[in-house]
C-alpha cells in the first residue's frame, strides 16, 4: 500500500483528477402565502379520531415555537409538481448559461408525483423527469431522465448519483431537481399539516478537472429500514367525517425527531472525515429545513461529536420560517438563495467547505461535503 507521499507523487504524475462542480442553481417559490393564522379555523383531530380540545391559537403558538414556521407556500390549483420542477430547472439552466441539449442526465427527486388539486390522486406515469425534459424541449435522446424516490433526502441522493456518473466518465453534465407539493397530500385535520409546503429547487452539475480536490469531495448515506421504515405512511384523514377518499400523509413526528438527533450527526461526521476535514474547516452546514428546533439540536450534536462545545454564529442558514418544509425542495432552494446572495450573513466564497445533510422517509439519511471552486 502506498504511503501519503507516494500517493501525492502518483497524483502529480497522473495530472488532474475528475471532480463534480455546481455551475448553476435555480428555484421556484410558489406565490400563495399561507400564514399560521390560516389554521385558526381548522378542526384538528388526534390519530384515534377524537377532536382535540386545545384551542387552535395555543396549538399554533406551540407549533411555531417548536418548528420556527410562520408561513409556508402553496402552489396555485392549476399547477402540479412537474410544472414547478420545470420552472426551477429552467432557472438553473438560465443561471448557468449551458446548452440544455448538453445534459447527460435529468434526475428529479420527489415522493408523490403530480397530484392535482381536484382529484388529489398521485400521478407517476410518465416519470416527472420525463415530463420536465419534455417541458424543457430537450430533443437529445441521450439525455437520460429518471426519478428518485428517497424521502426528503431525494435531491441530495440525486446529487450523489450524478457525482458517480461524472467521476466515472459516463457523464459531463447533469441537472438534479427536488420538487414537491406536500399541500396536496396533507391532512387538514392533522396538526402536522402545518409543517408542509410546496416548492422546487434545481442544480446543474458539471465535470471539472483539478489537481486538488474541489467541488464534491465526499458523501455518506444510510437507510435504517428494519426499525424505522414506518415512521411515515399514507392513511385516511384523522377526521372520521372527512368526505375525501384519498390517502393522506401521516408521520410519527416524535420518533422521527429522536432518530434524526441520534443518526444525522453520525452521517455528517462520516462524510466530513471522508473528506479528511475537521468541523472547524466547514464554513456552512446546510440541513434539510424540517424543523428549526430539530435542526439546531442536530447541529449542536454534530459539534459535540467533533469535541466542540460552541456552535459558530451564522453557520447554519435557515429559510423554514417563511417557506416551511417542502421536502426534497428545501436544500436546493436554500442553496439557490445562497448562490444568488439572497440571504444575509450567508455569502459563499472560493475555498469554502459546505456540509449538506438531510433526513426523511423516516429512515434515510445522507450527507455531502462540497468545496467552492
N, C-alpha and C positions, 0 to 999 in steps of 0.2 A: 504494500500500500504506500502511495506517495505521501511524503510529509508536506507541510504547508508551503515551504519554499519551492519544492519540486512542482507542486500544483500550480503555483503562480508562474513559474517558468514555462510550464506547459501552456498556460493560458496565453502568455506573451507570444509563444511560437505559433499558436493556433490563430492568433489575431482576435478579431472582435467576435463576441457571442451574441446570440439572438435573445432579445427581450421583448416584452409587450408593453406598449405605452398608450396612454389615453390621449387622443388628439382632438376630441370633440365631445361635448355634452349637450343635452337638451332636456326639457321637461315640459309637462303640461299640467298646470294647476287649474282645476275646474272653477268656473265662475260663481257657482252657487255657494254662498257662505251660510253656514248653519251654526249660529252661536248656541251656547249651552241653554240659553233661555228658551230655545225652541222645544226643549224637552219638558218644560214645566207642565204641559197639558197631557203628557203621555201617561198611560196606565201601566205601571210596572208590576210584573208577576215573578215569583220565585220559580225555580225549575220544577217544583212539585205542583205548579198550577195555582198557588194561592196568591191573592193580591197582596202586595207589600204595603203595609200601613204607614210606613215612614213617609213624611211629606216630601214631595219631589224637590222642593227647594233645598232641603237638607241632603237628599241623595246627590243632587247635582253639585252642591258645595263640597261634599266629601270627595266626589269623583274628580273635581277639578284640582283639589289639593293633592290627591294621590298621583294622577296622571299628568297634570300640568296642561291639559287640553282646555282651551277656552272656546275654540270654534274649530270646525272642520269643513272640508269642501266636498260637495256632491256634484256629479255630472248632470247636465240637463237631460230631460226624459228622452230626447231624440238621439242620444249618443250611447255607445257601448264601449267596452274595454279596448277593442281593436282600433276604434276611432282615436281614442286618446293616446294609445300606443303609437299610432301613426304620426300624430301631431308632435309627440316628443321625439320620435325618430327623425322627422323632417327638421326639427330644430337642431338636433345633434349634427345632422348632415350639413346643414347650413353653417353652423358654427365651425365645423372642421374644414369646410371647403372641398371635401372629397367628391369624387365621381361616384354616385350611388351604384353604378354598374361594376365598380371595382370591389364591391363587398363579396367576400367569400362565404360569410355566414350571417344570417339574421336569427338571433335567438331571443325569444320572448318568454320571460318569467311571469307567470300568473297562476291562478289557482281555480278560477271558476268560469273561465271562458267569457263569451259575450252573453251577458244577462240583460235582457230587455226590461225596460221599466214596466211594460204591460204584462208580460207573461211570467216574469221572474224565473223562467227556466234557463239553466245554463246551456250554452251552445258551443261545442268544442270542435265541430267539423265544418269546414276545414280548420286547420290549426290557426291560431291567431297570428303566428309568424307568417304563414302563407297569405293571410289577409293583409298584413302590413306590407309585405313585399308587393302585393297587387296594388294596394293603395299608393305606394311609392312609385309605381310604374316601372319597377326593375324588370328588365327583359332577360337578363343573363340567367340561363338555366343552371349555371354552375354556382349561383348564389344559393346556398343551401339554407332553407328556412325551417325551423322547428321550435317547438315549445318545451319548456321545462316546468314541471310541477313539483315544487320543493318547499312549499310554505313561504313564509316571509323572506327566507334567505335565497329565494329563487334567482333574483337578479345577480347577487354575488356569486352564486354557483354557476350561473351563465358566464360570468366574467372568468371564473376559474377554468371552465371548459374551453372558452375562447383562447385563454392563455396557453393551454395544452396544444390546441390546433396551431397556433402561431409559432410556438417554440419548437414544435416538431417539424416545421417547414411546410405543413399542409395548407396553411393559410397565411395571408399577409394582412388582411383587414377584416374586422368583424363589427357588427352592430349588435349590442346587447341591450334589451329593453326590459323594464319592470313596469307592469301596468295592472291596475285592479280597480274594480268598482264595488267595494265592500258594502256600500249603502244599499245595493240591490239584494244582498243575501243576509242582511242583519235583521234581527227580530225587534220590532219597535216596542215590544213589551218586555224586553230583556235589558237590564241596566248596562250590560256590556256593549249594547248597540251604540252607546255614546262614544266609544273608543274609535269606531271605524270611520274611514273616509275614503275618498276616491282620488286617483292621481296616476301620473305616468312619468317615468324618467328614462333617459336613454344615453348610451355611451358608445363612442366609436373607439375601437382599439386597433392598433397598428403595429407592425413589426418595426423594431429599432435595433440597430447593431451597435454594440458598445463593448469596450474592454473592461469597463467597470459596471457592476450591477446597477440597473436603472429600471424605472417602470415597475412592473410586478416582480417582486423579489421572492415572495413565499406565500403559501397559503395552507390552511388546515381545515378539515371538515369532519364531522361525526354525526351519526344517526343512532339515537337510543330508542330503538323500536320496541324492545321487549317490555319495558316498563312504562314508556311514555307515549306510545303511539295513539292513545285515545284521549288526549287532553283537549283536542278539538274534534268536533264531529258535526254532522248535519242532523237536524231533528225538527219536529213541529214547534210552533210558537209556544212560549210559556203560558200564553193566554188560552185557556181551554175553549173560549168562544171565538177565537180567531177564525175568520172565514176563508183565508187563503189555504190552498192545498200544498204549496211549495215547502220544501225543507229549508231550514234557516241555520245559520252558523251558530254553534254553541261552543263554549270554552270553559275549561276548569282553570280559571284565572289564578287562583291561589297556588295550585300545584305547578302551573307553568312558571309562576313567579319564582318559586323555590328552585325549580330545575334550572332556570336561567341564571340565577345568582350563583348556583353551585358549579355550573358547567361552562358558561360563556367565558369566564376568566381563564379557564384551563386551555381553551382553544386559542384564545388570543395569545396566551403565553407560548403555546406551541408554535404558532406562526411567527411570533417575534423572535423566538430562539432559532427557528429555522433560518431566519434572515441574519442570524448572528448579531442581533442587536439587544440592547437593554431598553427598558421602557423609557428611560430619560432621553434616548435617541429619537423618540417619536414626537412629532410636532402636534399632531391631531389624532384623536380617536373618534372615528365615525361609527356610531352604534345605531342599529335599526331603531327608528323612532316609535317604540311601542308604548312606553310608559315612562314619564320623566323620573319618577322616584326609583323605578326599577333600573333605569339606565344609570342613574347616579350611584346606586348601590353596586351595580356591576363594575363601574369604573373604579370605585373605591377598592373593591376586591381584587381587581386587576393589579392595582398599585401595591396592594399588600403582598400579592404573590411574588412581586419583584423586590420586596423588602422596603418599599417606600410608604411612608405614613401620610405625606402631604400630596394632595392632588393639585397640580398647577391650574391656575385660573385660565379659563377660555380654551382648555384643551379639547373639550367635547362640545361641538356645535349642536344646537337643538332647534328644530323647527316645528315640534309637535304642538306647541301652544296654539298656533294658527292653522295648522294643516292636518292635525290629527294623525291617526295611524292608517296609512294607505298601503300597508303590507309591503309587497315587493317594490313599491314605488318610493318608499321613504329614503332609502340610501342614494339611489341615482338622482332623485330630486335635490337632496341635500348637497350632493357633490356638484351638481349643475349650478346651484346657487353660490357655492364657494368658488367655483371656477370663474363665474361671471361677476364675482366681487359684490354679491348682494347681501352678505352677512357681515355685520360689524364684528371686529375682533377676530375675524377668521380669514385672513389672507394667506395664500399659498405661494411659496417662492421655490426657486430651483434648489434641490437638495433636501427639501423637507421630506420626512418619512410620515406616511399616513397609515394608521392601523384601522381596518374595517372589521366590523363584527355584526352578525345577525343571528337571530334565533326565531324559530317558527315551526308551524305544523305540529307543535307540541314536542318535537323530538329531533329536529335538525338544527345544527349549529355550524357556522363557518366563519373563518377569519382570513384576512388577506393583508399583507404589508406591501405598500407601494412607495417608491421613491420618485419624487417630482423630477423629471428630466431637466 
